[in-house]
Amino acid sequence: MKIVLLPGLDGTGLLFDSFIQHLNSNLEVLKIAYPREGYDTYDELTEYVQKRLPAGEPFLLLGESFSGRIAYKIGQLNVPNLLGVIFVCSFLQSPMPKLKGMVSFMPSIRFLRSITPSLVLRQLCLGKNASEELIELFWRAVASVESKTLKKRIRLALSPFTVEDRLSIPTAHLLATGDILVQKHISNELAARCDQPLLFEIDGPHFILQANPKLSADIVSDMVKQLAAGNFTD
């Protein structure tokens, strides 16, 4: 079976590497990276992803954080062979709507990196045990995207998002117990809009796939086994 990974705000997919290494070796992985510029709406990004989904074979779709909304929209489209969706620290409603007006004042990534100690980055999103290698990879991923593109994606994430229908296919929801960017009630609201949700709480920060890649990969691999056996239960 194949799993399609949709990345977080940076859109590069670079931060998936440690998670992929812990996935079941029988699981084929497809990362879909987003363009460095353009594709400024969720509808445009959803169409971009939809054109790159596997054809003629069963697959799972994983949406990390920013991409949760895209994964949800695709899950409503009756895409052939899509067996289920995995949401990782994702959201439908805006996690921090009051911050939207501040995005215009966000400095360049180079300047932001120069004034952001590793300790702050660990506390905000990567976890207290984040290695210097992970921190360097984070900055490399973010710096590879146009600043104007990042700002547009942040505005998208902080903007209201309306969905009319529930998600009927099986879903798994990975929630980070130490997530201060997407609070638990927001993740729960997403799960409440799914007919077949399984919730898994993992100890760690918002970037849970990077901070706790093995446990995250074990949960995903187990979901694959259950779906392959036609038995998706808790």
DAZIVEN-V809284 format. One record per residue. SS is DSSP state (A for helix, B for strand, O for the rest). PHI is phi in whole degrees, -180 to 180 (999 if undefined). Layout:
ss=SS phi=PHI
ss=SS phi=PHI
//
This chain:
ss=O phi=999
ss=B phi=-113
ss=B phi=-122
ss=B phi=-103
ss=B phi=-105
ss=B phi=-108
ss=O phi=-79
ss=O phi=-75
ss=O phi=-57
ss=O phi=-65
ss=O phi=76
ss=O phi=-89
ss=O phi=83
ss=A phi=-63
ss=A phi=-82
ss=A phi=-84
ss=A phi=-57
ss=A phi=-66
ss=A phi=-64
ss=A phi=-61
ss=A phi=-61
ss=O phi=-98
ss=O phi=-72
ss=O phi=-54
ss=O phi=-65
ss=O phi=-82
ss=O phi=-94
ss=B phi=-82
ss=B phi=-112
ss=B phi=-124
ss=B phi=-95
ss=B phi=-111
ss=O phi=-87
ss=O phi=-92
ss=O phi=-61
ss=O phi=-68
ss=O phi=-151
ss=O phi=81
ss=O phi=52
ss=O phi=-94
ss=O phi=-129
ss=A phi=-66
ss=A phi=-63
ss=A phi=-67
ss=A phi=-68
ss=A phi=-63
ss=A phi=-63
ss=A phi=-60
ss=A phi=-68
ss=A phi=-57
ss=O phi=-69
ss=O phi=-110
ss=O phi=-74
ss=O phi=-60
ss=O phi=-116
ss=O phi=78
ss=O phi=-151
ss=O phi=-70
ss=B phi=-155
ss=B phi=-108
ss=B phi=-120
ss=B phi=-114
ss=B phi=-114
ss=B phi=-97
ss=A phi=50
ss=A phi=-49
ss=A phi=-84
ss=A phi=-59
ss=A phi=-65
ss=A phi=-66
ss=A phi=-62
ss=A phi=-64
ss=A phi=-62
ss=A phi=-67
ss=A phi=-63
ss=O phi=-90
ss=O phi=-95
ss=O phi=55
ss=O phi=-67
ss=O phi=-58
ss=O phi=72
ss=B phi=-80
ss=B phi=-90
ss=B phi=-178
ss=B phi=-126
ss=B phi=-114
ss=B phi=-104
ss=B phi=-117
ss=O phi=48
ss=O phi=-100
ss=O phi=-158
ss=O phi=-108
ss=O phi=-71
ss=O phi=-62
ss=O phi=-73
ss=O phi=-146
ss=A phi=-60
ss=A phi=-70
ss=A phi=-87
ss=A phi=-57
ss=A phi=-69
ss=A phi=-92
ss=A phi=-61
ss=A phi=-60
ss=A phi=-93
ss=O phi=-65
ss=O phi=-74
ss=O phi=-65
ss=A phi=-62
ss=A phi=-61
ss=A phi=-70
ss=A phi=-60
ss=A phi=-66
ss=A phi=-68
ss=A phi=-110
ss=O phi=-111
ss=O phi=-64
ss=A phi=-58
ss=A phi=-61
ss=A phi=-66
ss=A phi=-64
ss=A phi=-64
ss=A phi=-70
ss=A phi=-76
ss=A phi=-149
ss=A phi=-98
ss=O phi=96
ss=O phi=-66
ss=O phi=-99
ss=O phi=-61
ss=O phi=-77
ss=A phi=-64
ss=A phi=-64
ss=A phi=-67
ss=A phi=-63
ss=A phi=-64
ss=A phi=-65
ss=A phi=-58
ss=A phi=-65
ss=A phi=-65
ss=A phi=-64
ss=A phi=-67
ss=A phi=-70
ss=O phi=-80
ss=O phi=-109
ss=O phi=-59
ss=A phi=-59
ss=A phi=-65
ss=A phi=-69
ss=A phi=-61
ss=A phi=-63
ss=A phi=-64
ss=A phi=-69
ss=A phi=-65
ss=A phi=-61
ss=A phi=-59
ss=A phi=-63
ss=A phi=-89
ss=O phi=-87
ss=O phi=-60
ss=O phi=-139
ss=O phi=-110
ss=O phi=-126
ss=O phi=-95
ss=O phi=-111
ss=O phi=-80
ss=B phi=-99
ss=B phi=-94
ss=B phi=-78
ss=B phi=-58
ss=B phi=-137
ss=B phi=-120
ss=B phi=-127
ss=B phi=-93
ss=B phi=-111
ss=B phi=-93
ss=O phi=-65
ss=O phi=-105
ss=O phi=-75
ss=O phi=-103
ss=O phi=-93
ss=O phi=-123
ss=O phi=-72
ss=A phi=-59
ss=A phi=-66
ss=A phi=-75
ss=A phi=-64
ss=A phi=-66
ss=A phi=-64
ss=A phi=-63
ss=A phi=-61
ss=A phi=-68
ss=O phi=-93
ss=B phi=-113
ss=B phi=-76
ss=B phi=-129
ss=B phi=-90
ss=B phi=-118
ss=B phi=-106
ss=B phi=-128
ss=B phi=-94
ss=B phi=-121
ss=O phi=-69
ss=O phi=154
ss=O phi=-92
ss=O phi=-56
ss=O phi=-83
ss=A phi=-72
ss=A phi=-65
ss=A phi=-90
ss=A phi=-80
ss=O phi=-136
ss=A phi=-68
ss=A phi=-68
ss=A phi=-64
ss=A phi=-61
ss=A phi=-67
ss=A phi=-63
ss=A phi=-64
ss=A phi=-65
ss=A phi=-63
ss=A phi=-67
ss=A phi=-62
ss=A phi=-61
ss=A phi=-62
ss=A phi=-66
ss=A phi=-68
ss=A phi=-64
ss=O phi=-86
ss=O phi=71
ss=O phi=-136
ss=O phi=-105
ss=O phi=-134
ss=O phi=-68
//
